[in-house]
Every structure is written in structure tokens, then in C-alpha cells.
């Protein structure tokens, strides 16, 4: 067991928490009566002196603080299995310390510090004050001060009650890459997770986890220069209803704030810290049935939501060997409940289950699509879920949420709890970032919280930038939670006739690669029945077998917005995939130790003209392979 250091000076006390391998160190102090911390990796400062503390509705715990004597650092081993994240079995070791703070001689809060080899997670345990057993957290004083010269990779938070049908913020804005510090997004801060690159080429990812209905979700605010801080939701969210400050019972905990640090991008891509520090809230009522599916809306839009077309997509999913079809918005008026039940029966005869779309409203935006007003209240929601259970529906896609205030977090939790009771899986769209939900809630499948495939249909500009954006998500959004993107189309155009509409600029191999690269245990791909005839047979054959759950992940090479090469494993089978957004091809000699020397590898690759093909290549004795990925192209290597 590692010991902790306590250093007394004339004005301050400092405690040091050291990771199991000794490389990552966190120092917490009470210098000048203010709680603060620093973080270093292998001697290099990654988070400079940054504030800690809490302001409650009845007390200010940001000054006049003194660190009290606490327990020694202890080692914790976290071991769990989870089928719906990037690594199915996790053995996580960390050092933990509870650091008490007092004010006027009385305990006010503890900082619970969790330090692994590349991850820091911490939260506040707030004590009751006399007979005061409840509190409103008016402000969290947690800051993150980055070293000078750090560059940013951030997603601006949009203002509330803007955008389509006043549905923002929904974590659907374009990232700014390699930008300077000192900005505050569009004056509303940034959506988590937030990535930073220091001038020594180390990387820092900041986020939060463990949020449910007992708290609000947060955002990152710039306080000037290199200083960033936790921010609460915006006042205008939920149509202005509800407070931005969460209320908690005392003693009580805040959510975890997480910092992942790496001398390369590998710890960022491979981290499991969002799940390591949370626990399941209750047991699953039934085993989750993850898998692959199709959906007509991404190609055919609203008119495709009719009985005949959904039946055709059920046949298509069956031909692909897929487990489901997602029936999107307006099914209540364009198909009807009796016909939905008929489709469910037909799907069952083909081995295909249904997911149904729902509007979350509520009174927090103007989204008109139905079904509406069935997910926002318990009685209506449970009656609807009982009906779905009776006809064999597998899951729901709930859309158009209203922000990050505590009541909205409670709605997310309530939907997930009820879905568990009725054996349904839940996908959220137009929504917040998931924060540890894969482990906390057994009914949770995935969230959008990204500029997803619908934008490729709506905008040629988004098609033109598809590769750039796809090269961002493995390093930022998808690092902390399952991402429901709904992509991997093999159509040339986003239209049912495959001749008009937004034109795809990426290759077919690119589509295969992102099917592996974008992690979500439930994937409804943007494939269409016509692809059985007009797409290359090698592409269709690959997509028939593509997995959606994984046992391991490895980062190989890449840079946000430029290119990405990574590997995922299911069982004994590895997939190495790559994509490129740069004008010049990515040419590398890859070391592939996951494949035995002399293996016969299936290599899907593109020419400079994005003409894809499948070839068989024998891996050298050195287990190396020369590869080239053109702009907008892809690469897939597997046995």
C-alpha cells in the first residue's frame, strides 16, 4: 500500500495521492484557507493550482477552510463485467483518499479523491449542518487550470430554446479543434467531454460521471485565460422552468468530476473511468438484447414511416441477419397501433424485433412529432410500456429533451427505471451526454449527444465534412459513453432513389470502418434494401457480420480531426480500422501484434479514387503491414 504525504507549512497543509504505478500524482492543499489541487503525470504538471469548494444556499465553503486529519491513502480494486461498453471486463486499480475540510472548527465537506494510473476522479461529500438536513448547491467552485500553451478541442454549448423547434441544447454542435484557450464557446461554455493538448504533447480529457435525478448535469466554463470551471445548467433550459441549482439531502455527494491524462491519446481513447467509479443502481429484470438493425428514416425521412415500407425494412433486416428495425417518428399517425402490433408479429416471424420512437415532451420545446406526451409522466409512460411489452417491442428511442437541470435528469432516470421494469432498452436522442449510465442503469443502450447521421441527410456541407467529424468522435465524444450515430450508409445519396439529395463523399470502406470505430451496443445502420443489389458484395457481406459489443479496445495512431486508427476485439477476433480526413493519404507501417505472424488477413482498403476492394494479405514475421488511407477513405483489417 502506498503511503500518503502530509506536509505542514506555516500557512498550509498538503496531502498527496499517488497512482498505483507512481506516475500520476494529485496534491490537495488548504493554502490561504482555500481548498485547491494540482495534478502531475511523470513529473509534468497537467492541472495547475485549481480551486475546490462548494457554495450552498446557507453557507459558503470556498474560504476559511482548513484541512483536517484524514485516513491514509488506500488501494482499491474494481473488477466488473459490462457488455455494453468498450471493454467487456474491467480490472481497475486506483489509490483513494478521503480528505476532510472544516470551517470554524466544524466539518463541512470531504473531497473523495480516486487516482488511477491515467485517471483522476473526485467528488464532494457534503456534511449536514446542525439540524439542516437539505441543501441547494448554488455553485461548485471546482476549477481546472491548464498550463500555458495548451490547445483545446471543444464542443460549444448552444443557448437554450434555440434551433429546431427550440430543442437546444442537445450536444449537437461542431467542435473547434486546435484552438487557443481563453474562449467560452458561444458564451455558454462547452459540452462535456472536453479535450486539451498541452505543449509537451500530453493530453487531458475532462468530464463528469455518476449523474442521476439527485443532481444536475454540468458544463465547462472558461473563466479567462487558462482557467476553466464547472458550470451549472442554463436558466433558459426546460422553457425556463426549474432552478439551475440542484437540491440534495445531507449528508450527500456530488457527482464525480473526471480527468484522464496521457502522454499519448491511448489513455484517452481507452479509458473506462466513467464506469469505474459508479455502481449499478439496481438489477436488470431481463437480459439486454443488444445488436444490429436498420431504419428507414435516415434515407427516406418521414414519408417512409408507413406500414409497407416498415415491412420491407423488416425483410431487409432479416436478409442481413440483423436483430431489429427502428420505426421512427410519426408512426402513431402514419401507421397506427394496430398495424404496429401487426408489424411486431411479422417481425417476430422473421426473427426481427422493433424499436419505437417517442417524443419526450413535456413542455420544454416545440417539437411536433408524435407520439407525444407519453414519456414525460409516470402513469402514461408505464401504460405505454406495458402495451409495448405485450406486443414484443424490444426498445424505445426517446427524443427532444429539454436540457440538464435536475428535473430533466430525473426524467432520464425515471424512463430508464420504468423501461427496466418492462424489459425494454432505451436509446436517447436530442439529449444530454450519458454519464456512467451504461453501468448504472440496465435498460440504458446509447445516446446521440453528437452531430449524428441525420445531419448528413440534411446538409451537403456535413457530408463534405463527414471524415473530419468522424475523426473527432473516437477521441472525445465516444470516449466516455456509447454513441448512437446511425451511420455507415452504402448509398451514394441520402435519398430513397439513391440519385438525388446530399451526396456522400466518403468511401464504402470508410462506412465499414466507422461501423467498428463508433461504439454502441445497439447500432441501427443507415443501410437500405437497395444496397443488397447496388452495394459491393464484399461490403454487404462485412456488414452482415459486423459486431456491436466488444471485449477490448486499443488505440493505434491518429489525431483529432485528421485521422484515426484503432482496434477492437470481440471474442478472439480483432478488427483494426482506420479513416482519414486529411488531403494527403495516411501512409504507415502498422505493428499488428494482435495477429499471429503469417496470418492470412482480410484487408479492406481504398485506392486514391476511393475504389474499395477486399484482398487477402499474409502478415509478415515482424507482424507489420504497410497501409495507405486516402482522404475520405477507410481501412479494415481482420482475420
N, C-alpha and C positions, 0 to 999 in steps of 0.2 A: 504493500500500500504506500502510495506517495504521501509525503508529509506536506503540511501547509506552512507557509511562512507568514509570520506576523512581525511587522516592522513598526516600532514605535518611534515617532519623532516628537518634537516639541509641539507640533500642531496637528499631526495626522497619524492615523493608524492605517496600515495597508495589509490586505490579505491577497495571497497569490494562489491561484488554482491552475494546476498543470495537467495537461492531457496525458493519457496513459503512455504515449511514446515520448513525452517530454518536449515535443516541438511547439505545441500551442499553449500559450500562457495568457491568463486573464488576471489583471491586478485590479482590485476594488479598494477604494480609499474613502476617507471622510474629511479630506483636507478642507479647511475653512468652514467646517460644518455642513458641507455639501457632499452628497454621495456621488462618486464618479468611478469610471472604469477605463482600462486600456486593454487592447488585445495585440499580441505579437505572435508571429509564426517564425520559428527558427531564428529568432533574434531581430527580425524586421517588424517594425510597428505597422499594424494594419488598421487598427482603430485607435486614434489618438485620444487623449483625455476627453471623455464624453460624460454628460450628466446622467444621473439616475434620480428617481424620485417620483412622487405622486402628489397631486393636489386633489383633495376630497372636498365635498360640499361643506364640511365642518372643520377642516384642518389642512394646512399647507405643510407637506412633508418634503420640501425641496431645500430647506435651510435649517440651521440649528440642529443638525443631525450628528449623532455620534455612533460609531460602530461599537457594538457590544461583543462580548466574548461569545464565540460560537463553537460548534463542533469542528473536529478535524476533517480535512478532505477525506472522502471515501470513494472507493471504486465501485461502480455499478455495472452489471452485465445485463443487457437487454437482449432477449432472444425471442423471436416471434416469426410466424409464418403468415404471409398475406399474398393471396393470388393476384390481387388487382393493382399492384404497384410494380416498379421497375425491377425489383428483386424479390423473388418469392419467399426466400428465407433470409432473415437478417440476424446477424450476431453483432451486436453493437456494444462497445465498451467505452465507458466515459468516467471522468472524475466529477464528483459532485460536492458542493459545499453550500450550506445554508448560512448566510451572513446576516445577522440581526442588526437593525438600526433602531436607535432610541431618540426621543426628543423630550427634553425636560425630564430626563431620567426614566421615561416610560417607553415600553416597546411600541413601535409604530408599524414597521414592516420588516420583513426579511426578504433579501434577494436570494433566490434559489438559483444557483449557478451550475450549469451542466456543460462540461468541456470534454469533447472527444478529440480525436487526432486532427480533424479538419473542421469541426463544428463547435459552435458555442450556442447554447440556448439558455435563456434566463427568464424568470418571471418574478412578480412580486406576490408575496403572501402578506396580506394586509390584516392587521390585528383590530379587534374591536376596541372601542374607547369607552371605558366605563359601561354605562347601560346602553350606549349607542351600538346597535347590532346591525345597522344597514348603512350604506354609503352610496353616494354618487361620485364617480370618478370624473372630476371636472377636467383634469388634464393629466397626461402622463409625461413626465419630464425626460423620458428616455431619449438620448441622442446618439448619433453615430457621426463622429468627426473623422473624415478620411484624410490621409496625408496629401499635402500639396502635390499637384501634378497628376492626381488621379483623374481618369476619364470615366464617363458614365454611359450606361446602356439602359435606358429607362423608357417606361411607357407612361405618358402623361395621363393623369386622371381627368376625365371630362367633367364639365359642370353638370349639376343635376337638372333633370327635367328639360333636356335638350335632345336633339337627334330625332330619329324616327319615333313618332307618337310619344315624344317626351319620355323615352325609356332609359336615358343615360343617368348615372354612369353604369356601364356594363362591361368595363375592362376590355373595350374594343377600340383601341386607338393604335396608331402606328408608333413604333419605337424610334427614339433618337439614338443613334449609335456613335460611339467615339466622340461624345460631346464633352464640353467643359463643365465643371461644377459651377455652382452659384445661380442656377436657374431653378424655377419652381413649376416646371411643366407649363400648363396653360393657366397659371396662377392658382391651380388646385392641387399641386403636388403630383405624386406618382403612385401608380398602382403597383402593389407587390406582385412578384418578387422584383428586386432592384439589383442590377449587376454593376460592379465597378472594377476598373482595371488600374492598378497602381503603377507608378513609373518604374518599379522594379519587376514588372510583368507578372506580379501576383494578382489574384482575382478575389473579389469579395462579393458574396451574394447575401442580401438582407431580405428577410421576410418574417412571417409570423405563423403560428400554428396553434391548434387546440381551441379554436373558437366555436362556440355554440350559442344557444339562446341566452346564456348567462352573461354575455358581453357583446360588444360591437366589434366589427372588423375595422381595421385601420388602414392608413395610407402613409406614405413617406413625404415629409415636407422639407423643403430647403430653407434653412434659417439664415442663409447668407454664406457665401464662400464655400468652404468645405464642410460646413456643419449641417447635418440632416437630423430630423427628429420624427418621432411617432406623431401622427395626427389622427384625430377622430373623424367620423363621417362629416359630410357637408350638411348644412342646415336645410337646404332645399330638397334633400332626398326624401322619398316617400311622400311627395307632394307637399313637403313642409311639415308633415305630421310627425310627432315624436322628437325626443331630445337626441342630440348628438352624443351625450354623455351616458355611459352605461350605469345602471344601478346594480349593486351587488350586496349579498348578505355577508356579514362579518362574523368570524374571520373568513376571508375569501381570497381567491387567487385571480390574478390577471392571466390572459393567455401568454404563451411563450413567444419571446422575440428570438429570432434565429439569425446567426451569422455563419455562413460557410466560407472557408478561406482555403485557397490552394495556390501552390506555386505554378500550377498549370490549370487548365479547365477541367481536368478529370474529376477532382473532388466536387466541383460544381455540378457536373452532369450526373455523377453517380451518387450524390448524397441521398440519404434516407432520413435525415434529421426531422422532417415534418411528421414522420410517423414514429420515430424512436422515442419521443418524449410524451406521446399521448397514449391513451389506453382505450380499448373498446368500451362503449357506454352500456352495452347490453348484448345478449347473444342473438345470433341470427335465428329466425323462426324456420327458415328453409335455406338450402344450399343455393348460392347465387349461380345463375346460369349465364356466364359471360359468352362472348362470341362475336360473330361477324353478321353483317346484314346489308341490305340495300335500302334506298329510299328514293322515291320518285321526285320529290320536291326540288332537290338541288339542280336537276336538269329540267324538269317540266313545270316547276313552280305550282301556284295554286290550282290551275286547271287540271293538273294531274291527280288531284285528290278526289278521285271518283272510283266507283266500285270496280269497273272493268280494268282500269289502269293498275289499281292495287292488286287485283287478282293476277294480272300479268307480272307484276313485280314479285308476287309470291312464287309464281312459276320460275321466275328468274333466279330468286334466291335458292330455290330447290335445285335448279340446274347447276348453280355454283357450289352447292353443298353448304350454304350459309344457314344460320340458325334463325334469322329474324328478318322482318321488314318493319321499317318505321313509317307509320302513316302520320303525316304532318298536319299542319293547321287546317281548320275548316271541315274536318271530317264529320263534325256533328251536324252540319247543314248540307254538305255536299254528298255525304254517304248515308248518315243516319245510324242509329244504334242497332236496329235490327240487322242491317246489312253489315255492320261491323262484326256483329256476332256471327253472321254467315261467313265473312272473311276469316274470322278466327277459326271456325270449324274447318274451312277449306285449307287454311294454313296448317292446321294440325294434321290433316290427312297427307300433307306434303312434308311434314317434319319441320315446319316453319312457324315460329311464334310472332306475335305482333307487339310493337311498341306504339303507344298513342301519345300524340302531342296535346298539351294543355297550356292555356294562358294562366299565369299566376294571379292575375288581377282578381280582387283588390281594387284599391282606389289610389294607386301610386303612379299610374301613367295612362295614356290614351290608347294603348294597343287594342285594336278592334277585333283581332282574330279570335275565333272560338275553337273549342269550348272555353267560356269564361266563367268566373265566379264559382268554380268547383274545387279549387285547390287552396283558397285563402281562409276557409272556415272548416273547423273540425267535422261537424256533422255532415255537411255536403261532401267533404273530401272522403270521409270514411265510407259513406254510402256509395260514392263513385268507385272507390277502390274495391268494395265488396262486389259490385257489378263486374268490374274487370276481372277479379279473381274467378267469378262464376263462369266466365266465358273463356278463360285461359290466356288472358293478356300477360305478357312477360314483364313489361316495364312501361315507364312513362318518361316523356321529355317535357319538362315544365319550363316555360319561357317568360321573359319580360318581368324581371324582378325590379325592385324599387330602391336599391342602394344597400348600405352597410350598417344602418342603425340597428340597435339591439332588437327591436320588434321584428325586423326583417330576418335577422339571424335566427330568431325563434321560429319564424315561419319555415325556414330551411330545415331546422331540426324537427319540427312537427311533421312536415311532409315525409322526411326520412323515417321517422318513428312509425308513422301510420303505414307507409309502404312496407316496412319490415313485417308488420302485423298481417298484411295481406299477400306476402310473398312476391312483391314487385321490386324491380330495380328502378333506380332514378337517375336520369340524366338532366342536368340543369343547363339552360341556355339563357342568354341575355342576363348574365348573372355575375356574382362575385367569384373571386378565386377560392378554390377549395383549400381548406386549412387543416390538414390532417384527417379529413373526413373518411378517406379510404379505410383507415383503421378504427375510427370512432363509430362509424355508422355502417352496419352490414348491408343496408339497402343501397348505399351510395355506389354509383358506377363511374360517373365522369361529369365534368363541367366544360362549358365552352370557354368563357373568360379570355377570349382571344379574337382577333380579326380572322374568322374562320372561312370555310369554303363558300358560304353564301355571297361573300364579297367578290369572289372570283366570277360568280354569275352576274353580279350587278355592275361590275366595273372592269373595263379593259385595262385601266391603269393598275388595278390589283393583279390582273393576270400578268401584266408586264413585270410586276414586282414580286411574283409568286416565289421565285427562287430565293431572292433576298430575304423575304419574310420567313420562309421555311428554314433558312439557315440561322434564324434567331431563336426559334422556339425550343430546340433541344438544349440551349444554353441558359434560357431564362424561364419562360412560362412553364414548360413541361418538366423542369427540374423538381418542382415542388408538388405536383399533383397531376392526375390524369387529365388529358386534354382532348375533348371531343371536337375534332376538326371537321370530320365529314368529307374528306377529300379523296385523293387517289383516283381521279377520273381518267378514263381512257378515251372519252370523247375528245374530238378536236375542238368542238364548240360547245358552249353551255346552252344548248337548246336541244329539244327532243328530236329535231330533224338533223342534228349534227352538221349543219351547214351554215347557220347564222347565229348571231349572238356574240358574246365575248369569246375570243379565241385564245385557247391555251398556248402558252409559249414554251412550256416545259415538255420534256420527253416522256415517253411511256416508261422508260427505266426509272426516271425521276418519280413517277407515280408509284412504282413498286417500292422504291427506296423509302418514300415517306410513309407508306403503309407500315413499315417496320420502325422507322425513326420516330414517328409520333405515337407516344404511348397512351393507350386507353384500353381497358379490358373489354369494352364494348365498342365496336367500330362499325358504323354504317357508312360504307364507301359510296363515293359518287359515281358508281358504275351504272350502266344502263343495259337493258335487254339487247339492244342492237350491238353491244360490244361482243356478244357471243359470235357475231358474224364479221364485224368490221375491225376488231382489235387483233393484234398479233396473237397467234395461238399460244406462244410462249408466255405472253403477258397474262392472258386469261388463265392458263394453267397455274402460273405462280399465284395469282390472286385467289384461286380456288383453295389453295393450301395455306395461305398466309395465316400465321397465328396472331392472337391478340393478348395472350398472357405470357409472362416471361419469368425466367428463373435467374437471369443475371444480365448485367449491362456493363459495357466497357467503352470509355471514350478513347478514340484513337488519335484524331487530329481535327483541327478546324479553328474557325474564328467567327464570332457572331456577325451575321450578315454577309459573310464571304463564302465559307464552305464548311461542311461538317462531315466527318467520317466517324462512325461509331459501330458498335457490335451489340447484338442482343442474343441471348441463348434461351431456348426452350427445350427442356429435357437435355439430350446430348447434342442437339443441333444448334450450331451458331449461324447467325446471319450477320455479315459485315455489309454495311450500307453507307453510301456517300452521295452527296449532292453538292452542286457548285453554282454560285451566283456571280462569280467574277467573269469579266470579259475574256480572260485568258484561261486555258484549261488548267486544272489541278493535276500535276504530274508528280507522283510519289512512288517510292518503293516501300510497300507496306510490309511490316513484320506481322505474321499471322500465326502466333503460337497456339491459337485455339484449334488449328487444323493440323493433323499429323503430316510430317514430311512425306511427300509422294502422293498426297491425297488428290483424287480427281474432283476438282471443284467446278461447280456450275457458276459461270461468271456472266452476268447481265450487264452490258455496257453500251455506250453510245459512241458513234462517230462524231466528228466535229459538226456534221449536218444534222445531228440528233436522230440518226437512224440507229435504232436499237437492235440488239441481237443477243442470243444466248450461245455461249461457247463453253466447251469443256477444256479446262486447263489443269495441268499437273503441277502441284505445288513443289517448289524446289526443296532440296535438302536443308537449305537455310531457312525454310518456311517464310520466304519472301516472294512478293509478287509486285511487278511493276504495273501501275494503273494510271489511267488518264480519264478525267471527268471534264467534259466541255461545259461551257456556260449554259445553264438551264438543263443540264444533263444529270444523269444519275449513275449509280453503281450498286450492284448487289452481288455478293459472293456467298455461296453456301455449298455444303457438301451434297 
